[in-house]
Amino acid sequence: MGFEIGLTILVFFMTMSIIFLRPGDINEAWPASVGAVIILLTGIVSGEDVIDIIHKIGGASITIIATIVMAVILESFGFFHWAAARLAHLAKGSGYRLYWYIQLLCFLMTLLFNNDGSILITTPILLLLLKNLRLTPSEQLPYLLSGALIATASSAPIGVSNIVNLIALKIVHMSLYMHTAMMFVPATLGLLFMSLLMYAIVKKKLPKTLPASSYDIEEIFFTKHFHPLKGKLSVESKRKRTKFMLRVLLFVFTLRCLLFVASYLSIPIELVAVFGSVTLLLWRWYHLRTNPIDILKKTPWHILIFAFSMYVIIYGLHNVGLTEMLVKMCEPIVNEGLLYASMTMGGLVSLLSNFFNNHPALMIGTITLTQMGLDPITLKTIYLANIIGSDMGSLLLPIGTLASLIWMDILRKNNINVTWKDYLSVSLIVIPASTLVTLFLLYYWIQLVFA
């Protein structure tokens, strides 16, 4: 047993080290899958365990991939260029106003899709916009950083906006509907506090007045793809394009609502998500005559491998006694009262997320909770505190979430250098304060409504 414990811990630390360092820009799924194979070959995780893992992560993985497919489809519709043009128009030359519209865009994109999908959507939009406005790198950074932080943290209000949240819901046997009822209000208020605090910190770095756009962002895309004669887009054609984009967004919003209806009626939400992505694919084929095969190349299928592999490794840690040890450590904390337990457990998951990434941190924390024999309201409250730690507290360091790693990679490919000093100058103040405020709001909201 001593050998199995040592091997499992070694595999875990080696896997996380390679994911953080990413030598040669290696995809995070590779080290995770190698680690999982080692755990499986040694028998630490059995065949029965694998079936249980597939049962727990299968629906969540399909749901997240389906929503990312919808995000990819949006790009082919020209949504990125359209949204960038709308942001420039709504800002009306004010750098301060632009900050708030970016915050709103990032929040909504995470609610409509998920945190990884939101980063894949909002970061290219912001790069298009900020480069078009000819802002200097130092002027671009506050918008990019604050947008990424709010996009990632916005996965807290509804469980379907983060793959690890969906997996954890399955573990604690909590419906998507109940998660949202207990979490949406306190988490959204916490995000508002976070946005206000970030604004106070970065305001001096924001340009008070924005330069005029160097070109029409919307026209560049649509004349290239839909106007062979390169004629300028008329006002009427732009209005039609806006109506079309709003119809697409309304469809995505309606689908999002149907996920909660399905959860309430105990219908597998992955069926609704797949239906939505297939419908949007057919819609795209009808309007653009684009072969759906391109989606197979653009969809990040490695997320499925990453989620499965990480869960195998975490299951291995569970099998060699990690959760049993954590239960003994956490029981005295839980016995001190619900507020103390929520604050402490949420803080603990925050720390674990920043050191080991939020995927394994939340999985370990959630499995531990299920072994403690807690009453339903206590289990759900502490679980949601863990979610806050995993989704918001994990952003203290730029390696705490998969979404932030994706964000850093996108910026690197666009020759934008974000140093740890740049990141920490905002996160060291904003993240601990926002996490604590949101944990307090969660406790008092549950006491007010559910106790």
GUSE-511278 format. One record per residue: z, y, x of N, C-alpha, C in turn; residue in one letter. Coordinates in steps of 0.05 Angstrom, whole numbers, padded with zeros to 5 digits, always signed. Layout:
ZYXZYXZYXA
...
***
This chain:
+00000-00024+00017+00000+00000+00000+00000+00025+00017M
+00014+00023+00041+00015+00046+00059-00012+00054+00069G
-00029+00033+00075-00056+00038+00084-00072+00052+00062F
-00070+00043+00037-00085+00054+00015-00077+00083+00011E
-00051+00089+00013-00042+00117+00009-00054+00135+00031I
-00052+00126+00056-00062+00141+00078-00092+00145+00077G
-00107+00124+00069-00136+00126+00067-00144+00145+00045L
-00132+00143+00022-00139+00160-00001-00134+00189+00005T
-00111+00196+00018-00105+00223+00025-00125+00234+00045I
-00131+00216+00065-00151+00224+00086-00178+00230+00074L
-00187+00213+00055-00213+00216+00042-00213+00243+00026V
-00191+00248+00012-00189+00273-00003-00192+00297+00014F
-00176+00298+00036-00176+00322+00053-00203+00325+00068F
-00215+00303+00076-00241+00305+00089-00262+00314+00070M
-00261+00304+00046-00281+00313+00025-00279+00343+00020T
-00254+00352+00015-00250+00381+00009-00258+00398+00033M
-00252+00389+00057-00259+00405+00081-00289+00409+00083S
-00304+00387+00079-00333+00389+00081-00344+00407+00058I
-00333+00405+00034-00342+00422+00012-00337+00451+00018I
-00314+00458+00030-00309+00486+00037-00326+00496+00059F
-00329+00480+00080-00344+00489+00104-00374+00488+00100L
-00384+00468+00084-00412+00465+00078-00430+00466+00102R
-00426+00448+00122-00442+00448+00146-00472+00443+00139P
-00489+00459+00150-00518+00456+00144-00525+00461+00115G
-00508+00477+00101-00512+00483+00072-00513+00458+00055D
-00498+00438+00063-00497+00412+00048-00488+00417+00020I
-00500+00403+00001-00492+00405-00027-00465+00391-00031N
-00447+00403-00047-00420+00393-00051-00419+00365-00062E
-00441+00356-00075-00441+00329-00087-00442+00307-00066A
-00453+00313-00042-00455+00293-00021-00428+00284-00010W
-00411+00303+00000-00385+00294+00010-00368+00281-00012P
-00370+00292-00037-00355+00280-00059-00363+00252-00065A
-00390+00247-00065-00399+00220-00071-00393+00200-00048S
-00394+00209-00023-00387+00191-00001-00357+00184-00003V
-00340+00204-00009-00312+00198-00012-00307+00179-00035G
-00321+00182-00057-00318+00164-00080-00326+00136-00073A
-00348+00133-00059-00357+00106-00051-00336+00092-00034V
-00324+00107-00015-00303+00095+00002-00280+00085-00016I
-00271+00102-00035-00249+00094-00052-00256+00070-00069I
-00281+00068-00079-00289+00046-00095-00292+00020-00079L
-00302+00022-00055-00306-00002-00038-00280-00014-00029L
-00259+00002-00026-00233-00008-00018-00217-00019-00042T
-00228-00015-00066-00214-00026-00090-00191-00010-00100G
-00187+00014-00088-00165+00031-00098-00170+00040-00127I
-00195+00044-00133-00203+00049-00161-00219+00024-00170V
-00210+00012-00192-00223-00013-00201-00246-00008-00220S
-00260-00029-00228-00282-00027-00247-00273-00017-00274G
-00249-00026-00283-00238-00016-00308-00232+00014-00306E
-00223+00023-00283-00218+00051-00279-00244+00067-00281D
-00265+00056-00270-00291+00070-00271-00301+00074-00300V
-00297+00053-00316-00305+00055-00344-00289+00077-00358I
-00263+00078-00352-00245+00099-00363-00254+00127-00354D
-00262+00129-00329-00271+00154-00318-00297+00163-00332I
-00316+00145-00335-00341+00151-00349-00335+00160-00378I
-00316+00147-00391-00309+00154-00418-00298+00183-00419H
-00282+00190-00399-00269+00216-00400-00287+00239-00391K
-00305+00234-00372-00321+00256-00362-00350+00257-00374I
-00358+00234-00387-00386+00232-00396-00393+00254-00415G
-00378+00257-00437-00385+00278-00457-00384+00306-00445G
-00364+00311-00429-00361+00338-00417-00385+00344-00399A
-00393+00325-00383-00415+00329-00364-00441+00334-00379S
-00446+00318-00400-00471+00322-00415-00471+00349-00429I
-00448+00357-00439-00446+00383-00452-00452+00406-00433T
-00441+00405-00409-00445+00426-00390-00473+00427-00380I
-00485+00403-00374-00513+00402-00365-00531+00413-00386I
-00526+00407-00412-00543+00416-00434-00542+00447-00435A
-00518+00459-00431-00516+00488-00433-00529+00501-00408T
-00528+00488-00385-00541+00499-00361-00572+00497-00365I
-00581+00476-00378-00610+00475-00385-00618+00499-00401V
-00602+00506-00421-00608+00530-00437-00609+00555-00420M
-00591+00557-00400-00591+00580-00382-00617+00581-00366A
-00626+00558-00357-00651+00557-00342-00675+00565-00360V
-00674+00557-00385-00695+00564-00403-00696+00595-00408I
-00673+00607-00408-00672+00636-00412-00687+00651-00390L
-00685+00641-00365-00699+00653-00343-00729+00652-00348E
-00740+00630-00357-00769+00628-00361-00778+00646-00384S
-00760+00653-00402-00767+00672-00424-00768+00701-00413F
-00759+00705-00388-00758+00732-00378-00732+00746-00384G
-00711+00731-00391-00686+00743-00399-00673+00759-00377F
-00675+00749-00352-00662+00763-00330-00673+00791-00327F
-00700+00794-00327-00712+00821-00324-00706+00838-00349H
-00707+00826-00372-00701+00841-00397-00672+00851-00396W
-00653+00834-00389-00625+00842-00389-00620+00864-00368A
-00633+00861-00344-00629+00882-00324-00639+00909-00334A
-00662+00908-00347-00673+00933-00358-00655+00945-00380A
-00643+00927-00396-00625+00937-00417-00599+00950-00405R
-00589+00937-00384-00565+00948-00371-00571+00976-00359L
-00594+00979-00346-00602+01005-00335-00604+01026-00357A
-00615+01018-00380-00618+01036-00402-00591+01044-00414H
-00573+01024-00418-00547+01029-00431-00529+01045-00413L
-00532+01043-00386-00514+01057-00368-00520+01087-00369A
-00544+01095-00376-00551+01124-00379-00544+01140-00355K
-00549+01128-00331-00544+01143-00307-00516+01144-00297G
-00497+01131-00311-00469+01131-00303-00461+01106-00288S
-00452+01108-00264-00442+01084-00249-00417+01072-00262G
-00401+01089-00274-00376+01079-00287-00383+01064-00312Y
-00402+01075-00328-00410+01061-00352-00423+01034-00345R
-00439+01034-00324-00452+01009-00315-00431+00987-00309L
-00409+00995-00297-00387+00975-00291-00379+00961-00317Y
-00374+00976-00338-00364+00963-00362-00384+00946-00377W
-00410+00954-00375-00430+00938-00387-00434+00912-00371Y
-00431+00913-00345-00433+00889-00329-00410+00870-00336I
-00386+00881-00339-00363+00865-00347-00368+00851-00374Q
-00379+00866-00393-00385+00854-00419-00406+00832-00417L
-00427+00837-00402-00448+00817-00398-00437+00792-00387L
-00421+00794-00365-00411+00770-00352-00392+00754-00370C
-00376+00769-00386-00357+00756-00405-00373+00740-00426F
-00393+00753-00437-00409+00741-00459-00425+00717-00449L
-00437+00720-00425-00453+00698-00415-00436+00673-00410M
-00411+00676-00401-00394+00653-00397-00386+00641-00424T
-00381+00657-00444-00374+00647-00470-00398+00632-00482L
-00422+00643-00478-00446+00630-00490-00455+00606-00475L
-00449+00605-00449-00458+00582-00433-00434+00569-00419F
-00429+00574-00394-00405+00564-00380-00403+00580-00355N
-00381+00577-00340-00377+00594-00316-00399+00590-00295N
-00406+00565-00290-00427+00560-00270-00454+00571-00280D
-00461+00566-00305-00485+00577-00317-00485+00607-00317G
-00462+00619-00322-00460+00648-00323-00465+00660-00296S
-00455+00648-00275-00460+00657-00247-00490+00655-00241I
-00502+00633-00250-00531+00629-00245-00548+00649-00261L
-00537+00660-00283-00552+00680-00299-00546+00708-00289I
-00520+00715-00288-00513+00743-00284-00518+00752-00255T
-00514+00735-00235-00518+00744-00207-00547+00753-00202T
-00568+00737-00210-00595+00746-00206-00601+00772-00222P
-00590+00774-00246-00594+00798-00262-00583+00823-00248I
-00559+00820-00237-00547+00843-00223-00562+00850-00197L
-00571+00829-00183-00587+00834-00159-00613+00849-00165L
-00626+00841-00187-00650+00855-00196-00644+00885-00202L
-00623+00889-00217-00616+00916-00226-00607+00933-00202L
-00589+00924-00186-00577+00941-00165-00598+00947-00143L
-00615+00928-00137-00636+00934-00117-00657+00954-00129K
-00662+00951-00154-00680+00970-00167-00669+00999-00167N
-00643+01001-00169-00630+01027-00169-00626+01037-00140L
-00635+01021-00121-00633+01029-00092-00605+01036-00083R
-00585+01021-00093-00558+01025-00085-00554+01012-00057L
-00537+01023-00042-00531+01012-00015-00514+00987-00019T
-00513+00969+00002-00497+00945+00000-00468+00951-00008P
-00456+00972+00003-00428+00979-00003-00425+00988-00032S
-00446+01000-00044-00445+01007-00072-00451+00984-00090E
-00466+00964-00081-00472+00941-00097-00448+00922-00099Q
-00433+00920-00077-00412+00900-00075-00391+00901-00098L
-00381+00925-00106-00361+00926-00127-00371+00914-00154P
-00397+00919-00160-00409+00909-00184-00411+00878-00182Y
-00421+00869-00160-00426+00840-00156-00399+00825-00156L
-00379+00835-00142-00354+00821-00140-00338+00822-00166L
-00336+00845-00179-00322+00846-00204-00335+00830-00226S
-00362+00830-00225-00377+00814-00245-00372+00784-00241G
-00372+00775-00216-00368+00746-00210-00340+00738-00218A
-00320+00755-00212-00292+00748-00219-00288+00745-00249L
-00299+00764-00264-00296+00763-00293-00312+00741-00305I
-00336+00735-00294-00352+00713-00305-00338+00686-00301A
-00326+00682-00278-00312+00657-00273-00287+00654-00289T
-00271+00675-00290-00245+00675-00304-00250+00673-00335A
-00273+00681-00344-00278+00681-00373-00282+00653-00385S
-00280+00632-00368-00281+00605-00378-00254+00596-00391S
-00233+00613-00388-00207+00606-00399-00205+00607-00429A
-00217+00628-00443-00212+00630-00472-00222+00606-00488P
-00244+00594-00481-00254+00571-00496-00259+00548-00477I
-00250+00524-00484-00251+00501-00466-00279+00492-00458G
-00299+00499-00474-00326+00489-00469-00340+00504-00447V
-00328+00525-00436-00341+00542-00416-00336+00532-00387S
-00324+00509-00384-00319+00499-00357-00317+00468-00358N
-00332+00455-00341-00333+00425-00342-00305+00413-00337I
-00290+00425-00319-00263+00413-00313-00244+00417-00337V
-00248+00440-00352-00232+00444-00376-00238+00423-00397N
-00264+00417-00400-00272+00397-00420-00261+00369-00413L
-00262+00362-00387-00251+00337-00379-00221+00335-00384I
-00207+00357-00378-00178+00358-00382-00171+00356-00411A
-00187+00368-00429-00182+00366-00458-00182+00337-00467L
-00201+00322-00455-00203+00293-00462-00178+00278-00453K
-00167+00286-00430-00144+00272-00419-00119+00277-00437I
-00116+00302-00447-00092+00308-00463-00097+00304-00493V
-00120+00295-00500-00127+00289-00528-00124+00315-00545H
-00135+00336-00535-00134+00362-00549-00162+00370-00558M
-00165+00379-00582-00191+00387-00592-00200+00414-00581S
-00226+00418-00580-00237+00444-00572-00227+00466-00590L
-00226+00459-00616-00217+00479-00636-00188+00488-00631Y
-00170+00469-00626-00142+00476-00621-00139+00491-00595M
-00154+00484-00574-00153+00498-00549-00159+00528-00553H
-00180+00533-00569-00189+00560-00573-00169+00576-00591T
-00158+00563-00611-00138+00575-00628-00113+00584-00612A
-00105+00568-00593-00081+00574-00577-00087+00592-00553M
-00112+00593-00544-00118+00606-00518-00135+00631-00520M
-00152+00634-00541-00171+00655-00541-00159+00683-00539F
-00139+00688-00556-00127+00715-00557-00112+00722-00531V
-00093+00705-00521-00080+00713-00496-00098+00714-00472P
-00118+00696-00470-00136+00695-00447-00154+00720-00447A
-00164+00727-00471-00182+00750-00473-00167+00776-00466T
-00142+00779-00476-00126+00802-00469-00121+00802-00439L
-00116+00779-00427-00112+00777-00398-00137+00786-00383G
-00161+00779-00393-00186+00787-00380-00190+00817-00382L
-00182+00829-00405-00184+00858-00408-00166+00872-00388L
-00142+00861-00385-00124+00872-00364-00136+00870-00336F
-00148+00847-00331-00161+00842-00306-00184+00862-00300M
-00200+00867-00321-00222+00886-00318-00212+00915-00313S
-00191+00922-00327-00179+00949-00323-00168+00952-00295L
-00154+00932-00286-00142+00933-00259-00164+00934-00238L
-00185+00918-00241-00207+00919-00222-00220+00946-00222M
-00223+00958-00245-00236+00984-00247-00220+01005-00232Y
-00193+01003-00235-00176+01022-00220-00179+01019-00190A
-00183+00994-00181-00185+00989-00152-00212+00997-00141I
-00234+00991-00155-00261+00995-00144-00274+01022-00153V
-00261+01037-00170-00273+01062-00181-00283+01080-00159K
-00267+01084-00138-00274+01102-00116-00300+01093-00102K
-00306+01067-00103-00329+01057-00090-00354+01057-00108K
-00350+01062-00134-00373+01062-00152-00387+01089-00151L
-00414+01089-00151-00428+01115-00152-00424+01128-00180P
-00416+01153-00179-00411+01167-00204-00437+01170-00220K
-00459+01176-00206-00485+01179-00219-00504+01160-00206T
-00519+01146-00223-00539+01126-00213-00566+01139-00207L
-00579+01130-00186-00607+01140-00181-00625+01129-00203P
-00648+01142-00206-00668+01133-00225-00680+01106-00215A
-00687+01089-00234-00700+01064-00227-00725+01068-00212S
-00730+01052-00191-00754+01055-00175-00779+01043-00189S
-00775+01025-00208-00797+01014-00224-00786+01002-00250Y
-00803+00996-00268-00795+00984-00294-00791+00954-00290D
-00766+00946-00290-00760+00918-00284-00773+00899-00305I
-00771+00907-00330-00782+00890-00352-00812+00888-00349E
-00825+00910-00343-00855+00910-00341-00865+00892-00319E
-00850+00892-00296-00859+00876-00273-00862+00846-00281I
-00842+00836-00296-00843+00808-00304-00863+00802-00325F
-00863+00818-00347-00880+00811-00370-00909+00817-00366F
-00916+00837-00350-00945+00841-00344-00955+00819-00326T
-00938+00808-00309-00946+00787-00291-00950+00760-00306K
-00933+00755-00326-00934+00729-00339-00948+00729-00366H
-00949+00752-00379-00960+00752-00406-00982+00772-00411F
-00989+00789-00391-01009+00809-00393-01028+00807-00370H
-01048+00790-00372-01067+00786-00349-01081+00811-00339P
-01086+00830-00358-01099+00855-00350-01081+00875-00337L
-01055+00868-00335-01036+00885-00322-01032+00912-00336K
-01038+00912-00362-01034+00937-00376-01004+00942-00380G
-00996+00967-00383-00968+00973-00386-00958+00963-00413K
-00932+00955-00413-00920+00946-00438-00916+00970-00456L
-00926+00969-00480-00922+00990-00499-00894+00990-00509S
-00886+01013-00522-00859+01014-00534-00856+00993-00555V
-00878+00988-00571-00877+00968-00592-00873+00940-00580E
-00887+00934-00558-00885+00907-00546-00857+00903-00535S
-00845+00924-00525-00817+00922-00515-00798+00917-00538K
-00803+00930-00560-00785+00925-00584-00788+00896-00593R
-00812+00886-00593-00816+00858-00601-00802+00839-00582K
-00804+00846-00556-00791+00829-00536-00760+00829-00540R
-00750+00853-00546-00721+00855-00551-00713+00838-00575T
-00728+00839-00597-00722+00824-00621-00723+00794-00614K
-00743+00786-00598-00745+00758-00591-00721+00749-00575F
-00712+00765-00555-00689+00758-00538-00664+00756-00555M
-00661+00775-00574-00638+00774-00592-00637+00750-00609L
-00661+00741-00618-00663+00716-00634-00654+00692-00617R
-00663+00691-00592-00655+00669-00574-00624+00669-00570V
-00613+00693-00565-00584+00695-00562-00569+00688-00587L
-00580+00695-00610-00567+00688-00635-00567+00658-00639L
-00589+00645-00631-00590+00616-00632-00569+00603-00615F
-00566+00613-00590-00546+00602-00572-00518+00607-00583V
-00513+00630-00594-00487+00636-00606-00481+00618-00630F
-00501+00613-00646-00497+00595-00669-00491+00567-00660T
-00505+00558-00639-00500+00532-00628-00472+00530-00617L
-00463+00551-00604-00436+00552-00593-00415+00549-00616R
-00420+00562-00638-00402+00559-00661-00402+00531-00672C
-00426+00518-00671-00428+00491-00681-00412+00471-00664L
-00409+00477-00639-00392+00460-00621-00364+00459-00632L
-00353+00482-00641-00326+00482-00651-00324+00468-00678F
-00345+00471-00694-00346+00457-00720-00346+00427-00715V
-00362+00418-00696-00364+00390-00689-00337+00380-00679A
-00324+00396-00662-00298+00388-00652-00278+00385-00674S
-00278+00403-00693-00259+00403-00716-00264+00378-00733Y
-00290+00370-00735-00297+00347-00752-00298+00321-00736L
-00289+00322-00711-00288+00299-00694-00315+00287-00688S
-00336+00304-00688-00363+00297-00680-00366+00302-00650I
-00377+00284-00634-00380+00289-00605-00396+00314-00600P
-00384+00333-00586-00397+00359-00582-00421+00357-00564I
-00423+00336-00548-00446+00333-00530-00472+00329-00547E
-00469+00317-00571-00493+00313-00588-00504+00341-00597L
-00486+00359-00603-00494+00386-00612-00507+00401-00588V
-00495+00398-00565-00505+00412-00541-00533+00402-00534A
-00537+00376-00534-00563+00365-00528-00584+00373-00549V
-00576+00373-00574-00594+00382-00595-00603+00411-00590F
-00584+00428-00582-00590+00456-00577-00609+00459-00554G
-00605+00445-00532-00622+00448-00508-00650+00437-00514S
-00652+00415-00529-00679+00404-00536-00694+00423-00554V
-00679+00435-00574-00692+00454-00592-00702+00478-00577T
-00686+00488-00558-00695+00512-00542-00718+00505-00524L
-00719+00480-00514-00742+00471-00498-00768+00471-00515L
-00766+00461-00539-00789+00460-00557-00797+00488-00564L
-00778+00506-00568-00783+00534-00574-00799+00546-00551W
-00790+00541-00527-00804+00552-00504-00832+00540-00502R
-00835+00515-00507-00862+00502-00506-00881+00515-00526W
-00870+00521-00550-00886+00533-00571-00895+00562-00563Y
-00877+00577-00551-00884+00605-00545-00899+00608-00518H
-00891+00592-00498-00902+00596-00471-00921+00573-00462L
-00921+00551-00478-00937+00528-00471-00929+00517-00443R
-00903+00518-00438-00892+00509-00412-00884+00480-00414T
-00893+00464-00396-00886+00435-00396-00856+00432-00391N
-00841+00418-00408-00812+00414-00405-00804+00400-00379P
-00824+00387-00365-00817+00372-00341-00805+00390-00320I
-00812+00416-00319-00801+00433-00298-00771+00435-00299D
-00759+00430-00323-00730+00431-00326-00717+00409-00309I
-00730+00386-00306-00719+00365-00290-00714+00374-00261L
-00732+00391-00251-00729+00401-00224-00708+00423-00222K
-00706+00440-00242-00689+00464-00241-00660+00458-00249K
-00655+00437-00263-00628+00431-00272-00611+00420-00249T
-00587+00431-00245-00569+00422-00223-00556+00395-00230P
-00571+00373-00229-00560+00347-00236-00537+00339-00218W
-00535+00351-00195-00514+00343-00176-00486+00349-00187H
-00484+00366-00208-00458+00372-00220-00447+00346-00232I
-00464+00329-00243-00455+00304-00255-00443+00286-00233L
-00457+00285-00211-00448+00268-00188-00422+00279-00177I
-00420+00306-00175-00397+00319-00164-00372+00313-00182F
-00376+00317-00209-00353+00313-00227-00344+00284-00227A
-00362+00265-00227-00355+00236-00227-00341+00229-00201F
-00352+00238-00179-00342+00231-00153-00314+00242-00149S
-00310+00268-00156-00284+00280-00153-00263+00266-00170M
-00271+00257-00194-00252+00244-00211-00244+00217-00200Y
-00264+00203-00188-00257+00177-00175-00237+00181-00153V
-00240+00202-00137-00221+00208-00115-00193+00215-00127I
-00193+00231-00148-00167+00238-00160-00154+00214-00173I
-00170+00197-00185-00160+00173-00197-00148+00155-00175Y
-00160+00155-00152-00149+00140-00129-00122+00151-00121G
-00119+00178-00120-00093+00190-00114-00072+00182-00135L
-00081+00181-00160-00063+00173-00182-00054+00144-00178H
-00073+00127-00171-00067+00098-00169-00048+00092-00145N
-00049+00109-00124-00031+00104-00101-00004+00117-00104V
+00001+00130-00127+00028+00140-00132+00032+00170-00131G
+00009+00186-00128+00013+00215-00126+00025+00227-00152L
+00014+00220-00175+00023+00231-00200+00052+00223-00206T
+00059+00198-00198+00087+00189-00202+00106+00207-00186E
+00098+00214-00162+00114+00232-00145+00115+00260-00157M
+00092+00270-00167+00092+00296-00180+00108+00298-00205L
+00109+00276-00221+00125+00275-00245+00154+00280-00238V
+00164+00266-00217+00192+00269-00209+00198+00298-00199K
+00178+00311-00187+00181+00338-00177+00181+00358-00200M
+00164+00352-00220+00160+00372-00242+00179+00370-00265C
+00191+00347-00269+00210+00343-00291+00232+00364-00291E
+00246+00370-00269+00266+00390-00269+00255+00418-00277P
+00230+00424-00269+00218+00449-00277+00214+00451-00307I
+00204+00430-00319+00199+00430-00348+00225+00432-00363V
+00246+00420-00353+00272+00420-00367+00285+00448-00366N
+00275+00467-00350+00287+00494-00349+00278+00511-00372E
+00260+00502-00389+00251+00518-00411+00221+00522-00410G
+00209+00528-00433+00179+00529-00435+00168+00553-00420L
+00180+00576-00421+00170+00599-00407+00170+00594-00376L
+00193+00585-00366+00195+00580-00338+00176+00558-00329Y
+00173+00537-00346+00155+00515-00339+00126+00525-00339A
+00118+00541-00359+00091+00552-00360+00084+00569-00336S
+00102+00587-00329+00097+00605-00306+00096+00589-00280M
+00114+00570-00277+00116+00555-00252+00092+00536-00249T
+00086+00521-00270+00063+00502-00269+00037+00516-00266M
+00034+00539-00281+00009+00555-00278+00006+00565-00250G
+00028+00574-00238+00028+00584-00210+00022+00562-00190G
+00033+00538-00195+00029+00515-00178-00001+00507-00178L
-00013+00506-00201-00041+00498-00203-00059+00520-00190V
-00050+00545-00192-00065+00567-00179-00066+00562-00149S
-00042+00556-00137-00041+00551-00109-00057+00527-00100L
-00055+00505-00115-00070+00481-00109-00100+00486-00111L
-00108+00502-00131-00136+00508-00135-00148+00523-00111S
-00132+00542-00101-00142+00558-00078-00144+00543-00052N
-00126+00523-00050-00126+00507-00025-00145+00483-00027F
-00148+00472-00052-00163+00446-00054-00185+00448-00075F
-00191+00472-00086-00211+00475-00108-00199+00468-00135N
-00208+00482-00156-00195+00479-00182-00202+00453-00196N
-00224+00440-00188-00230+00414-00201-00208+00393-00196H
-00202+00386-00171-00181+00367-00167-00153+00377-00175P
-00148+00404-00172-00122+00415-00179-00116+00411-00208A
-00135+00418-00225-00130+00415-00254-00128+00386-00263L
-00145+00369-00251-00145+00341-00258-00118+00329-00251M
-00108+00335-00227-00082+00324-00218-00060+00335-00236I
-00060+00361-00242-00040+00373-00259-00040+00361-00287G
-00063+00357-00298-00066+00347-00325-00057+00318-00327T
-00065+00301-00308-00056+00273-00308-00026+00271-00306I
-00015+00289-00289+00014+00289-00285+00029+00296-00312T
+00018+00315-00327+00031+00323-00352+00031+00300-00372L
+00010+00284-00372+00008+00262-00392+00028+00240-00385T
+00039+00240-00361+00058+00219-00353+00087+00227-00358Q
+00091+00251-00370+00119+00261-00371+00132+00258-00398M
+00118+00247-00418+00129+00242-00444+00137+00267-00459G
+00122+00289-00456+00129+00314-00469+00121+00315-00498L
+00136+00331-00514+00128+00335-00542+00102+00350-00543D
+00087+00348-00566+00060+00359-00567+00058+00389-00560P
+00075+00406-00571+00073+00434-00566+00079+00442-00537I
+00098+00428-00525+00104+00433-00497+00081+00423-00479T
+00070+00400-00485+00048+00389-00470+00024+00409-00471L
+00017+00418-00495-00006+00435-00498-00001+00462-00485K
+00023+00473-00487+00029+00499-00475+00027+00498-00445T
+00039+00478-00432+00038+00476-00403+00010+00469-00394I
-00004+00453-00409-00032+00447-00403-00049+00472-00402Y
-00045+00490-00422-00060+00515-00423-00052+00533-00401L
-00026+00532-00393-00017+00548-00369-00032+00538-00344A
-00036+00511-00342-00051+00500-00320-00080+00510-00321N
-00092+00512-00345-00119+00523-00347-00121+00551-00336I
-00101+00568-00343-00101+00595-00333-00099+00595-00302I
-00083+00578-00291-00081+00575-00262-00107+00566-00250G
-00120+00547-00264-00145+00535-00254-00169+00554-00256S
-00170+00569-00279-00194+00586-00284-00191+00615-00273D
-00166+00625-00273-00162+00652-00264-00147+00653-00237M
-00125+00639-00235-00109+00639-00211-00124+00628-00187G
-00144+00611-00192-00160+00599-00171-00178+00618-00157S
-00181+00643-00167-00199+00662-00156-00187+00679-00134L
-00163+00673-00126-00150+00688-00105-00166+00686-00079L
-00177+00662-00073-00194+00658-00050-00222+00651-00059L
-00243+00657-00044-00270+00652-00053-00278+00622-00053P
-00260+00605-00045-00266+00576-00044-00251+00561-00067I
-00239+00576-00086-00222+00563-00106-00237+00550-00128G
-00262+00557-00133-00278+00546-00155-00306+00540-00146T
-00319+00521-00160-00347+00514-00154-00364+00538-00161L
-00357+00553-00182-00373+00577-00190-00373+00598-00168A
-00350+00603-00155-00349+00623-00134-00365+00614-00109S
-00365+00588-00104-00381+00577-00082-00411+00581-00087L
-00419+00576-00113-00447+00580-00121-00454+00610-00117I
-00436+00627-00125-00440+00656-00123-00444+00665-00095W
-00427+00655-00077-00429+00662-00048-00456+00652-00037M
-00464+00629-00046-00490+00617-00037-00514+00634-00046D
-00513+00643-00071-00535+00660-00081-00537+00685-00065I
-00514+00698-00060-00514+00723-00045-00524+00719-00017L
-00516+00697-00005-00524+00691+00023-00555+00688+00024R
-00566+00674+00004-00595+00670+00004-00610+00696-00001K
-00596+00716-00012-00608+00743-00017-00600+00763+00005N
-00591+00752+00027-00583+00769+00050-00562+00790+00044N
-00543+00783+00027-00521+00800+00021-00496+00787+00032I
-00483+00801+00051-00460+00789+00064-00434+00799+00051N
-00419+00780+00040-00393+00786+00029-00372+00773+00046V
-00356+00789+00060-00336+00778+00078-00310+00771+00062T
-00294+00755+00074-00268+00749+00062-00251+00775+00058W
-00254+00793+00077-00240+00819+00075-00249+00834+00050K
-00275+00835+00045-00286+00847+00021-00274+00835-00004D
-00274+00808-00005-00265+00793-00028-00235+00797-00032Y
-00219+00794-00011-00190+00795-00013-00181+00824-00020L
-00196+00844-00013-00188+00872-00018-00185+00876-00048S
-00198+00860-00064-00196+00862-00094-00178+00839-00104V
-00184+00815-00096-00171+00791-00108-00141+00790-00102S
-00132+00799-00079-00103+00797-00073-00086+00813-00092L
-00097+00834-00103-00082+00850-00123-00087+00841-00151I
-00113+00837-00157-00121+00831-00185-00113+00804-00195V
-00117+00783-00179-00114+00756-00189-00085+00748-00194I
-00066+00753-00175-00038+00746-00182-00028+00761-00206P
-00033+00787-00208-00024+00803-00230-00036+00794-00257A
-00062+00789-00257-00076+00781-00281-00066+00753-00290S
-00062+00735-00271-00052+00708-00278-00025+00709-00290T
-00007+00725-00279+00021+00727-00290+00020+00739-00317L
+00005+00761-00321+00003+00774-00347-00007+00754-00368V
-00028+00740-00361-00040+00721-00380-00021+00698-00387T
-00006+00688-00368+00014+00667-00373+00036+00677-00392L
+00045+00702-00388+00064+00714-00406+00053+00716-00435F
+00028+00726-00436+00015+00729-00462+00012+00702-00476L
+00005+00681-00461+00001+00655-00473+00028+00645-00485L
+00049+00648-00470+00075+00638-00480+00083+00653-00506Y
+00081+00679-00506+00090+00694-00530+00071+00691-00553Y
+00045+00687-00548+00026+00682-00570+00032+00655-00583W
+00038+00635-00568+00044+00608-00579+00071+00609-00594I
+00090+00624-00583+00116+00627-00597+00113+00641-00624Q
+00095+00661-00624+00091+00677-00648+00076+00661-00670L
+00055+00646-00661+00037+00634-00681+00042+00604-00686V
+00050+00589-00665+00050+00560-00667+00078+00548-00666F
+00098+00563-00657+00125+00551-00654+00138+00548-00681A
***
